Amino acid sequence: RAHLREALLRHEESQRLHRMCRELKGKAALSGVLKKSHSRALEVYTSSEEEDDFRELLDPPHILASTKFQLSLTPPDFSQYRVEDLFRSLGPVAIFSAKHHWTAPRSVQLQRLSGGEGFGFSVRGDGPVIVAGVDQGSLADFGGMKEGDFIVAISDKDVKWAPHEDVVKLIKDAGDTLSLKLVTPMDRNYLKQPKGGPKGSVSTSSSSSSGVSSGQPSPAGSVTSHHQQHKN
């Protein structure tokens, strides 16, 4: 009972301080919590009273907390967790950055006859792969593919970071129906060498070219002498 009386006195003191504080006086939620806690303590204290108990309550002893455990601060080891780039899904920053202007992604669906010729386009580079050539009058030409387009997805699979070989394999594995998502750069032709320096763009400087779709030779300029050409 001594501890209950001490708790009741503490609750009453907290309510008094709450009424005196200008900043806390307007906090209705805090006022409700204090009143509810005081009522609960008063109810428990009243239920423990006895009619014929006239003993004087002594002040309760202070409760000294003790523990056998030694607490120590351990800083988190971030090296145990792999960090993922939140902007990786946007693609390589050298190509897909806010400095460049692009068309909205568009979908191209190509359907060829079973056992027929290819789709009529060639690709080169990697991460991302660029359309190096489109055969005139081919399925790719009629589908709206253009030289310089970047392939960003194949059959709902994101290929902005995919290497050249993986993109070629996905195109070949698509069979007679090929679904592509393309974007077209509006401020620069990545197939041409920039005037300012001898080095090519990121997507075309060191990647092999691939005629992945047609038995016909690729357009002039899409295959260089030191590149290896793959055809289906």
C-alpha positions as CSV (number, residue, x, y, z in Angstrom):
1,R,0.0,0.0,0.0
2,A,2.9,2.4,0.7
3,H,4.1,2.0,-3.0
4,L,0.5,2.6,-4.2
5,R,0.2,5.7,-2.1
6,E,3.5,7.0,-3.5
7,A,2.4,6.3,-7.0
8,L,-0.9,8.1,-6.4
9,L,1.0,11.2,-5.1
10,R,3.2,11.2,-8.2
11,H,0.2,11.1,-10.5
12,E,-1.3,14.0,-8.6
13,E,1.9,16.0,-8.9
14,S,2.1,15.3,-12.6
15,Q,-1.4,16.6,-13.1
16,R,-0.5,19.8,-11.1
17,L,2.5,20.4,-13.3
18,H,0.5,19.8,-16.4
19,R,-2.1,22.5,-15.3
20,M,0.7,25.0,-14.6
21,C,2.6,24.6,-17.8
22,R,1.3,26.9,-20.6
23,E,2.7,24.7,-23.4
24,L,1.3,21.4,-22.1
25,K,-2.0,22.8,-20.9
26,G,-3.5,22.7,-24.3
27,K,-2.5,19.1,-25.0
28,A,-5.8,17.3,-24.7
29,A,-4.3,13.9,-25.4
30,L,-1.7,14.2,-22.6
31,S,-4.4,15.5,-20.2
32,G,-6.5,12.4,-20.9
33,V,-3.6,10.0,-20.4
34,L,-2.7,11.6,-17.0
35,K,-6.3,11.5,-15.8
36,K,-6.7,7.9,-16.8
37,S,-3.5,6.9,-15.1
38,H,-4.5,8.7,-11.9
39,S,-7.9,7.1,-11.9
40,R,-6.4,3.6,-12.3
41,A,-3.9,4.2,-9.4
42,L,-6.7,5.5,-7.2
43,E,-8.9,2.5,-8.0
44,V,-6.1,0.0,-7.1
45,Y,-5.2,2.0,-3.9
46,T,-8.9,2.1,-2.8
47,S,-9.4,-1.6,-3.4
48,S,-6.5,-2.5,-1.1
49,E,-7.8,-0.5,1.9
50,E,-9.3,-2.4,4.9
51,E,-11.9,-0.9,7.3
52,D,-10.2,-1.8,10.6
53,D,-6.6,-1.1,9.4
54,F,-5.4,1.9,11.4
55,R,-1.7,1.3,10.9
56,E,0.3,4.2,9.8
57,L,1.9,3.8,6.4
58,L,5.6,4.3,6.3
59,D,7.4,5.9,3.4
60,P,8.3,3.2,0.9
61,P,12.0,2.4,0.5
62,H,13.7,3.5,-2.7
63,I,13.9,0.8,-5.3
64,L,17.5,0.3,-6.4
65,A,17.8,-1.2,-9.8
66,S,20.6,-3.8,-10.3
67,T,21.6,-6.1,-13.1
68,K,24.2,-8.7,-13.7
69,F,24.6,-7.7,-17.3
70,Q,27.1,-5.2,-18.5
71,L,25.7,-2.9,-21.2
72,S,27.9,-1.7,-24.0
73,L,27.3,0.2,-27.2
74,T,28.1,-1.7,-30.4
75,P,28.1,0.4,-33.6
76,P,26.4,-1.2,-36.6
77,D,28.6,-3.0,-39.1
78,F,27.3,-1.8,-42.4
79,S,29.9,-4.0,-44.3
80,Q,27.7,-7.0,-43.6
81,Y,24.9,-5.7,-45.7
82,R,25.0,-5.2,-49.5
83,V,24.3,-1.7,-50.6
84,E,21.9,-1.3,-53.6
85,D,21.8,1.7,-55.8
86,L,18.3,3.2,-55.8
87,F,18.9,4.6,-59.2
88,R,20.3,1.5,-60.9
89,S,17.0,0.7,-62.5
90,L,17.3,3.9,-64.6
91,G,20.3,2.5,-66.5
92,P,23.9,3.6,-66.9
93,V,24.3,7.2,-65.8
94,A,26.7,8.0,-68.7
95,I,23.8,7.3,-71.1
96,F,20.5,7.7,-69.2
97,S,21.1,10.9,-67.4
98,A,19.2,14.1,-67.0
99,K,21.7,15.9,-69.3
100,H,20.4,14.0,-72.3
101,H,16.9,14.1,-74.0
102,W,15.0,11.0,-74.9
103,T,11.7,10.0,-76.4
104,A,9.2,8.2,-74.2
105,P,9.8,4.4,-74.2
106,R,7.8,2.7,-77.0
107,S,6.9,-1.0,-77.5
108,V,7.6,-2.8,-80.8
109,Q,6.1,-6.2,-81.5
110,L,7.7,-8.2,-84.4
111,Q,6.1,-11.3,-85.7
112,R,7.7,-13.4,-88.5
113,L,6.7,-16.6,-90.3
114,S,7.9,-19.8,-88.8
115,G,11.3,-20.7,-90.3
116,G,11.5,-17.4,-92.2
117,E,14.2,-14.8,-92.3
118,G,15.3,-12.7,-89.5
119,F,13.6,-9.6,-88.1
120,G,15.9,-7.3,-90.1
121,F,18.0,-5.3,-87.6
122,S,21.5,-5.5,-86.1
123,V,22.7,-4.5,-82.7
124,R,26.0,-3.6,-81.1
125,G,27.4,-2.4,-77.8
126,D,26.4,-3.4,-74.4
127,G,25.0,-1.9,-71.3
128,P,22.9,-0.7,-73.1
129,V,22.7,-2.3,-76.5
130,I,22.1,0.0,-79.4
131,V,20.4,-0.7,-82.8
132,A,23.2,-0.4,-85.3
133,G,21.3,-1.0,-88.5
134,V,17.8,-1.6,-89.8
135,D,17.3,-3.4,-93.1
136,Q,15.0,-1.4,-95.5
137,G,11.7,-3.1,-96.0
138,S,12.2,-5.6,-93.1
139,L,9.9,-6.4,-90.2
140,A,12.0,-4.1,-88.0
141,D,11.6,-1.2,-90.5
142,F,7.9,-1.7,-90.7
143,G,7.7,-2.0,-86.9
144,G,9.2,1.5,-86.5
145,M,12.7,0.6,-85.3
146,K,15.4,3.2,-86.2
147,E,19.2,3.2,-86.2
148,G,20.4,4.6,-82.9
149,D,17.6,3.3,-80.8
150,F,18.5,1.8,-77.4
151,I,17.0,-1.5,-76.4
152,V,15.8,-1.1,-72.8
153,A,13.6,-4.2,-72.4
154,I,13.0,-7.5,-74.2
155,S,9.8,-9.3,-73.3
156,D,9.3,-7.4,-70.1
157,K,12.9,-8.1,-69.0
158,D,15.0,-5.0,-68.3
159,V,18.2,-5.0,-70.4
160,K,19.7,-1.6,-69.7
161,W,22.7,-3.2,-67.9
162,A,22.7,-6.4,-69.9
163,P,25.9,-7.3,-71.8
164,H,25.9,-7.7,-75.6
165,E,25.9,-11.5,-75.5
166,D,22.9,-11.8,-73.2
167,V,20.8,-9.4,-75.4
168,V,21.6,-11.4,-78.5
169,K,20.7,-14.6,-76.7
170,L,17.3,-13.2,-75.6
171,I,16.5,-12.1,-79.1
172,K,17.4,-15.5,-80.5
173,D,15.4,-17.3,-77.8
174,A,12.3,-15.2,-78.5
175,G,11.6,-17.4,-81.5
176,D,9.2,-16.0,-84.1
177,T,7.7,-13.3,-81.8
178,L,9.9,-10.6,-80.5
179,S,8.7,-7.9,-78.1
180,L,11.0,-4.9,-77.6
181,K,10.9,-1.7,-75.7
182,L,13.0,1.1,-77.3
183,V,14.0,4.7,-76.5
184,T,15.4,7.1,-79.1
185,P,18.0,9.8,-78.2
186,M,16.9,13.3,-79.3
187,D,20.1,15.3,-78.8
188,R,22.8,13.0,-80.1
189,N,23.5,10.1,-82.5
190,Y,25.5,7.6,-80.5
191,L,26.5,5.7,-83.6
192,K,28.7,8.5,-84.8
193,Q,32.1,9.5,-83.3
194,P,31.9,12.7,-81.3
195,K,34.0,15.5,-82.8
196,G,35.7,16.5,-79.5
197,G,37.7,13.3,-79.0
198,P,38.9,10.0,-80.5
199,K,37.0,7.9,-78.1
200,G,33.5,6.6,-78.9
201,S,30.4,6.6,-76.7
202,V,30.0,4.3,-73.8
203,S,27.6,2.1,-75.6
204,T,29.5,1.6,-78.8
205,S,33.2,2.1,-78.1
206,S,34.3,-1.5,-77.3
207,S,31.4,-3.8,-78.1
208,S,31.0,-6.2,-80.9
209,S,28.3,-5.9,-83.5
210,S,25.5,-8.4,-84.0
211,G,23.3,-9.0,-87.0
212,V,20.8,-10.9,-84.9
213,S,17.9,-10.8,-87.2
214,S,18.6,-11.0,-90.9
215,G,20.5,-13.1,-93.3
216,Q,21.2,-10.0,-95.4
217,P,24.4,-7.9,-94.7
218,S,24.1,-5.1,-92.2
219,P,24.0,-1.5,-93.5
220,A,27.2,0.2,-94.2
221,G,28.9,1.6,-91.1
222,S,27.2,-0.7,-88.6
223,V,30.0,-3.2,-88.7
224,T,33.7,-2.3,-88.4
225,S,36.6,-4.4,-89.6
226,H,37.8,-5.5,-86.1
227,H,34.3,-6.4,-84.8
228,Q,33.0,-10.0,-84.9
229,Q,29.6,-10.4,-86.5
230,H,26.9,-12.9,-85.3
231,K,23.9,-13.9,-87.4
232,N,21.0,-16.3,-86.9
